[in-house]
């Protein structure tokens, strides 16, 4: 059975933590949202994180999860 975890990261460090966890066999999710702004007559698209400083992680092995999360802390 797999379990989902939420990992709180340092500001703007989600991508680094995501890479580390994926190298160690975890499936991770970062959620983004697109916002559209009109500026000087042009429409600009801005992509931002939906949950800044948080990363969603799924793990099958609880023991492996515990060891990796200790290393990150």
C-alpha positions as CSV (number, residue, x, y, z in Angstrom):
1,X,0.0,0.0,0.0
2,X,1.4,3.4,-0.9
3,X,1.1,6.5,1.3
4,X,1.2,10.2,0.5
5,X,3.3,12.6,2.5
6,X,3.6,16.4,2.4
7,X,7.2,17.7,2.7
8,X,7.8,21.3,3.7
9,X,10.9,22.7,2.0
10,X,12.9,25.8,2.3
11,X,11.6,28.7,0.2
12,X,12.1,28.1,-3.6
13,X,13.9,24.8,-2.9
14,X,11.1,22.5,-4.1
15,X,12.8,21.6,-7.3
16,X,16.1,20.5,-5.6
17,X,14.2,18.3,-3.0
18,X,12.1,16.9,-5.8
19,X,15.2,15.9,-7.8
20,X,16.8,14.3,-4.7
21,X,13.7,12.3,-3.8
22,X,13.2,11.1,-7.4
23,X,16.8,9.9,-7.5
24,X,16.0,7.8,-4.5
25,X,12.9,6.1,-6.0
26,X,10.0,8.3,-4.8
27,X,7.2,9.7,-7.0
28,X,6.7,13.4,-6.3
29,X,4.2,16.0,-7.4
30,X,4.4,19.8,-7.6
31,X,1.2,21.6,-8.5
32,X,1.3,24.8,-10.6
33,X,-1.3,27.3,-11.6
34,X,-1.3,29.7,-14.6
35,X,-2.4,33.3,-14.2
36,X,-3.1,35.7,-17.0
37,X,-2.4,39.4,-16.7
38,X,-2.9,42.2,-19.1
39,X,0.0,44.6,-19.1
40,X,0.4,47.4,-21.6
41,X,-2.1,45.8,-24.0
42,X,-0.4,42.4,-24.0
43,X,-1.6,39.3,-22.2
44,X,1.2,37.7,-20.1
45,X,1.1,34.2,-18.6
46,X,2.7,33.6,-15.3
47,X,3.1,30.1,-13.8
48,X,3.3,29.9,-10.0
49,X,3.4,27.1,-7.5
50,X,0.0,26.3,-6.1
51,X,1.5,25.3,-2.7
52,X,4.7,27.2,-2.3
53,X,7.3,25.5,0.0
54,X,5.4,22.1,-0.2
55,X,6.1,19.0,-2.1
56,X,3.8,15.9,-2.3
57,X,5.5,12.5,-2.1
58,X,4.2,9.0,-2.6
59,X,6.1,6.1,-1.1
60,X,5.6,2.4,-1.0
61,X,8.1,1.5,1.6
62,X,7.7,3.1,5.0
63,X,11.2,2.1,6.2
64,X,12.8,3.7,3.1
65,X,10.6,6.8,3.6
66,X,11.7,7.2,7.2
67,X,15.4,6.9,6.3
68,X,15.2,9.4,3.4
69,X,13.2,11.9,5.4
70,X,15.8,11.8,8.2
71,X,18.5,12.6,5.7
72,X,16.6,15.6,4.3
73,X,15.8,17.1,7.8
